[in-house]
Amino acid sequence: MYPEQFKYTKEHEWVLVEGDTGTIGITHYAQNELGDIVYVDLPKIGAQAEKGKTIGSVESVKAVSDIYSPVSGEVIAVNETLVDKPELLNQDPHGAAWLVKVRLSSPAEINELMDAPAYQNYIGA
């Protein structure tokens, strides 16, 4: 259920690193806890993401939750599809519903994140 090539945070975000780019999203666990997602607030292209700091938020029928960046870098793409279809986060959180892409400024930060087995252990899966 949790892709092996991703790295995970304790705040339930994931990042997939390809070259100097990190694609960031929220985990299946996070979307399941939130319930039906109705709104997504994402940063602008060019914004600076800082590891552990807020880069946006997700609003569900239950609550509003901040999204924390698992890595630092410059936002180079945002998933505009989520503006019109936030419910995609409930349907495909590890795929089509990625949130942002960041050009990594500190690639070594990846080593501080959990791998899939550690994350699944963390959430008790």
N, C-alpha and C positions, 0 to 999 in steps of 0.2 A: 504493500500500500504506500510506503514512503520510499520514493526513488533513491537508490543507492548512490547516485552521482551527486545528489544534493547535500548541502550542509545545513544544519538547523540551529535555531536559537531557543533559549528557554522561554522566550516571549512568543514562540510559535510562528516565526518566519522561516522561510527557506531561501537559499541562494544557490544558483547553479553557475559555476565559474567556467567560462570558455575564453581562453586567452586572457586578455586584460579586461574582460567584461563580465559583470555579475548580474544575472537576472534574478530578481527578488519577487517573492510572493508570500502568501500566508498558507499554512499547512491545512490539510484536511481536518485535523483535530480542531484548529482555530475556527474554521468556517462552521464546523458541526456545533461547537460551543456557542457561537454567535447566533445561529439560527438563520432565518431568511434575511439575506443582505439586500438592503434597499438603496444604499448610496456609498460611493467610494470617493474620497478626496485624495488626489495624488499631487506630487510636487510638479513644478514646471521644468521643462528641459533646461539644462544649464544650472539648476540648483545644486548645491553641495550637500551630499549625504554624509553623515558622520555616524560611525559605528555606535550603536546603542541609543541614538537620538531619533526623535520622531521624524518620519518623512511623509506622513499622511495619516488618514484614518478610514475606518470602515464602519458604516452605520447599519445596524440590523434592527429588526423589530424589537429586540431585547435591549440593545445598548449601543453606545459609540465606543469603539476601541481604537487606540493609537496603533500605528504601524511603526515598528522600530527597524532601522536599517541594520542588517547584520554585518555590513561592510561600509567602508568610507570611499567616497569618490564623487565624480560628477554625474548627475543624471543625464543620460544621453537618449533615453526613450521612455515614454509612458504608454501604457496600454489604454488607448482612447476608447476601445470597445467597451470598457467597464463603465464609462460615463453613461452610456445608454443602456447597458446590460449588466448592472452590478450583480444580478443573480447568477451570472456566469461563475462567480467565486464559489457559489454553493455547488455548481455542477462540475467544475474542472479546476480545482484550486492548484493542482500541480502541473497544469498544462496551459490551456488557452487563457486562463485567468491570471497570468503573471501580472505583476503590478508595474515595476519599473526596471530599466536596465541602467547600470552604473559602470562608468569607466573607473576601475579600481585605482586608488591612490596608494593603498597599503595592502598588497596582495597577501602578505603574511598573516593578516587578520583572520583569514580563512582557517588557519590552524587552531584558532581558539573556539571554533564552533563544533557542534556534535555531528557525528556521522549518523546514518539512518538507524543502525541498531541502538546506538546510545540514545537517540531521540525517542525511539519506540519504547525503550526501557524507562526513560524519563516520564513519558505520558502513561505508562502502565499498559501499553498495547501488547 
